[in-house]
Amino acid sequence: MDHAEVPAVDLSVPNVSDNMNNNPSQDKEQLVADFLETPFANGTFIWLAGIATIITNIVLLRKSGIA
């Protein structure tokens, strides 16, 4: 997925579209991550590790005959 050279928003509310399209931050390339990107990525990995642990424990309990 590539970034559009000139991103534009076309909403049915003209003032909102104009304000979003005239935002000065769109003139710059994003060089750093958003401040919430790292915590959410870390949280996702922790959540996936927890799901994998739960699945592993269920499989081990069924093999041992306890559950």
C-alpha positions as CSV (number, residue, x, y, z in Angstrom):
1,M,0.0,0.0,0.0
2,D,1.4,3.3,-1.0
3,H,0.7,6.8,0.3
4,A,-1.1,9.2,-1.9
5,E,1.0,12.1,-3.0
6,V,-1.8,14.5,-2.2
7,P,-4.2,12.8,0.2
8,A,-7.7,14.3,0.2
9,V,-10.9,13.7,2.1
10,D,-14.2,14.1,0.3
11,L,-17.0,14.1,2.9
12,S,-20.6,15.4,2.5
13,V,-19.8,18.1,5.0
14,P,-17.8,20.8,3.1
15,N,-16.3,22.6,6.0
16,V,-15.0,19.4,7.6
17,S,-13.5,18.3,4.2
18,D,-11.9,21.7,3.7
19,N,-10.4,21.7,7.2
20,M,-9.0,18.2,6.8
21,N,-7.6,18.8,3.3
22,N,-6.0,22.1,4.3
23,N,-4.3,20.6,7.4
24,P,-0.6,21.8,7.2
25,S,0.7,18.5,8.6
26,Q,-0.1,16.8,5.3
27,D,2.7,18.6,3.7
28,K,5.4,16.6,5.6
29,E,6.4,13.0,5.3
30,Q,5.7,11.0,8.5
31,L,9.2,10.3,9.9
32,V,8.3,9.0,13.3
33,A,5.7,6.7,14.7
34,D,2.6,8.1,16.4
35,F,2.9,8.2,20.2
36,L,0.4,5.4,20.7
37,E,1.7,3.1,18.0
38,T,4.4,1.4,20.1
39,P,2.2,0.7,23.2
40,F,-0.6,-0.8,21.0
41,A,1.9,-2.9,19.1
42,N,3.4,-4.2,22.3
43,G,0.0,-4.8,23.8
44,T,-1.0,-6.8,20.6
45,F,2.1,-9.1,21.0
46,I,1.3,-9.6,24.7
47,W,-2.3,-10.4,23.9
48,L,-1.3,-12.9,21.2
49,A,1.2,-14.5,23.6
50,G,-1.6,-14.9,26.1
51,I,-4.0,-16.5,23.6
52,A,-1.2,-18.9,22.5
53,T,-0.6,-19.8,26.2
54,I,-4.3,-20.5,26.7
55,I,-4.5,-22.7,23.6
56,T,-1.4,-24.6,24.6
57,N,-2.7,-25.2,28.2
58,I,-6.0,-26.4,26.8
59,V,-4.2,-28.9,24.5
60,L,-1.9,-30.1,27.3
61,L,-4.9,-30.6,29.7
62,R,-6.8,-32.6,27.1
63,K,-3.7,-34.8,26.4
64,S,-3.2,-35.4,30.1
65,G,-6.8,-36.5,30.6
66,I,-7.6,-33.8,33.2
67,A,-10.1,-31.9,31.1
